[in-house]
Amino acid sequence: MIKESPIKKFLGTANYLAKLTFSPNRKKYSAAMKVKIEIFEGRNLEGDFDCNSIAEVSSKVHDFYNRKTGNQLEIRRLARWYIEYLEDVDITPPDMNTLIKDMESTPSEIQAREGTEDSE
């Protein structure tokens, strides 16, 4: 079962709305959990991203925000926004510092911390 959150304002912008879908169904945050991001301008889908980690979520959201607004997105602002979504779908969020560390990590760093790296 996939947890879904409602469509909400996208990081305080007036024109954009976002919807995050978390998979697999879980109660606790994981830096390696899959997230589908859909960003709308009105009824039009402007961005659709399938992410395999919080680092990828961070990268895709930063790129989209910069491209559409012409502004840089502060990492703490993105982290607060993401924590709200986790709470909305009853997933226990990490503390802010852990989330920021995960957002600034590479996918291989997350794999190593999460214990999902292949051991060859």
N, C-alpha and C positions, 0 to 999 in steps of 0.2 A: 504494500500500500504506500502510495506517495503522499506526503504531507504537502498541502498547498496553503499559501497565504493569500490574503485578499490583495487586490490591486490598490497600491498606495502611491502617494506622491514620491517622485524620484528625487531623493536628496535635496528637497526644498525648491526644486525648479517649479515654475508656474505651468509649463507646457507638457511636462513628461510625467508619466505614471509607470510604475514597475510592478511586476509580479514575479515572485521567486517560488520555485517548486523544489522541494528537498527530497532526495532519495538516497539510500533506502530509508524506510520508515525507522526512525530512531528517536530516543528521548534525550540523548546527550550529543553535544557538538563533537564533530571530528573535523580536523583540518583537511582530511581526504574525502569528505562526503561529496556526493554529486549534487550539483545545483543547476537548475535551468533558470535562466534570467530572460524575461520578456519585458521590453521597454516600449511603451506606447506614447505617441503624440496624438492626443484625442483618441480616436478609434483605430488609428493606423499603427501597425507594428513597425517600430523603427529599429529595434535591435532584438536579436534572438540568439542567445549564447548557451551552449551546453558546456558546463565546467566540471572538472574532475577534482578540484581542490579549491580551498579558499584563496590560495595564491593566484589561481587562474581567474576566480571571481574578481579579485582586486584588480588584476591587470585589465580585464575586459571592461569593467565599470570605469576605471580611470581613463582608458582610451576613449570610450563612448562619451563620457562627461566632457573631456577635453575637446573632442571633435565637435560636439553639439553646442557647448557653451563658450568655448574659447578660454576656459579657466582651468587651472589645476585643481584637483580635488585633494583636500587635506585627508590624510590617512585616518586621523581620529574621527573625523566626520563620517567617513565611510564605515568605520568600525561601529560607531553608535547606531547608524542606520541598519547595519547588518544584525546587530544584537536585537534591535526591535523586531526584525523579521523572525529571528529564532524564537523570541518570546511569544510572538503571535501564533506560532504553530506548535507551541508547547515543547520546544527543544531547549534544554538547559544550555544557556550560552556560556562561553568561557569568560574569564575576566578580560578586561580591555587590553592589558599588556600582552597576554597570550594571543589574543586575536590579532593584534597589530604585528606581533612577531610572525605569526602564520601568514598574514597578508603580505609581508615583505620577504617571505621565504621563496626559494625555488621549489618546483614540484619534487625534485629529488631530495631536497632537505626535508620536506614534509613526509615523503615515503620513508625516509630513515627514521624520523621521530615516531611515525605511526606504526612502524614495524611491518610495512607492507612490501618492503624492498626484497627482490629476489636474492637469494644467497647462493651465488655461484663462485 
